[in-house]
Amino acid sequence: METGYLVGSFSNSSWRDFYLENVKTLALNDPRTHEQSSIKRLNDEDFGENGTKSNVVILHRNQGKSLGTTSYAEVGDKRARGGAIITTDLNTEKDSLLEENSSYNFNSDEESVQFINSKEKIKSVYKAIKKKNIDLRPRNILFTGDIAEMSDFMDQVSRTRKVKIKNDSRALEKLISNVDLIVANFEKNSGYNKEGVFFMGLGNALKIPVVSVDSNRVLYPPLTGLAKKTFTGENRLENLYDFIQNPKKFDLTPETLTQIKIAKKMSKENLFYNPSKTSTTNECKNIYFSGSSNEINYLKENLNYSKVIQSYFNNSTDLVVAKFNRDVYENFETLKSLYNAYQNKVPVLLLIENETIDRKIARLSRRPLAGTGMLEPAKEYLNNLKSQHINDEALVYYNIMEKFNN
């Protein structure tokens, strides 16, 4: 039996139950069961065999709602692969991005289910996008997301590089055929631009390097796992320009890569074989703080009295708080904690001193916070976190996003 993947917002998610109960011709994959303990594990499932690599992707857009932030990346990923996308949009005003990239569009879940059950095999109207080889030094750059705010920057880049943007007159295949780099810009207070997120997913499928430029103080975590680099903070455009001129300048240092190799090996010798901390609603009580710094000490001093500060990582640890420093020689303990937590499916709140975030580091955590404004959101997160289950934890994190990004 072919497989289907249910894509859409996690709020008011009873529509997924309707499909699970009524679809007879597809074995459906439900993202509510996907591992939530780290960005890497989550993205590997959402964009893997139990996600967008399913035979059919089924989209649902609730009344008066957007599809969901990561959902647009999943649409981009599936569109690039040439797979079948079925969209149900309950709104009178339809989402043009979804309509344009779906093979089939319906106005109700009942119509969608009836169509699915009437087909032995559902075929896409699109072919997979073919991609040419990537130039390691980006020469053809696609800008997406909130591009109106980047017009001056794009003019500057266009003096030495070919700059592209999406417009209605350009077929997607032609637009993307020789792109070496995708730059997705997200402005504060504007939400996460759906077209920018869509192209991040498309880049993920086609293995085109993506960088995210984000002015928000608290980032949307899954996108840091799709972007090769995330530039945030006041100097984000200057750092992006340097990256375009010389990407290798922003590579992880040989020292850090060596530390990663050792930390990864050590973590495999420190397995507890406990269930994921995100699979239950048990209280998030025992917190291990990795390393010593002014920021770590501040969070310890302001920790809710109900929490327990652990002196070492063990099988009762519910959460790790780790700080990644600018000085690479100070990061070995943090990397050990990241890999220990990742292997044991213990979530990590990662504090990144730099305002340039590397995917290899960020994706091992569940929630990365970066730059000079990270401490107050981190304190609020720790003191309001009840359980690690997605229904509890996500509400805390998204409330913090709303508070500190507005």
Secondary structure, DSSP 4 states (H G I P E B T S, - for coil): --EEEEEE-STTTHHHHHHHHH--SSEEE-GGGS--SSHHHHHHHHTSTTTTTSSEEEEEE-TT----HHHHHHHHHHHHHT-EEEEEE-SSS--HHHHHH-SEEESSHHHHHHHHHT-SS---SSPPPP-PPPPSS--EEEEEES-GGGHHHHHHHTTTSEEE---TTS-HHHHHTT--EEEEEE-TTS---HHHHHHHHHHHHHT--EEEEE--SS--HHHHHH-SEEEESTTHHHHHHHHHH-GGGGSPPHHHHHHHHHHHHHHTT----PPPTTSS--B--EEEEES--HHHHHHHHT--TTSEEESS--TT--EEEEEE-SSGGG-HHHHHHHHHHHHTT--EEEEESSSEEEHHHHTTSSEEEESTT-HHHHHHHHHH--B-SHHHHHHHHHHHHHHH--
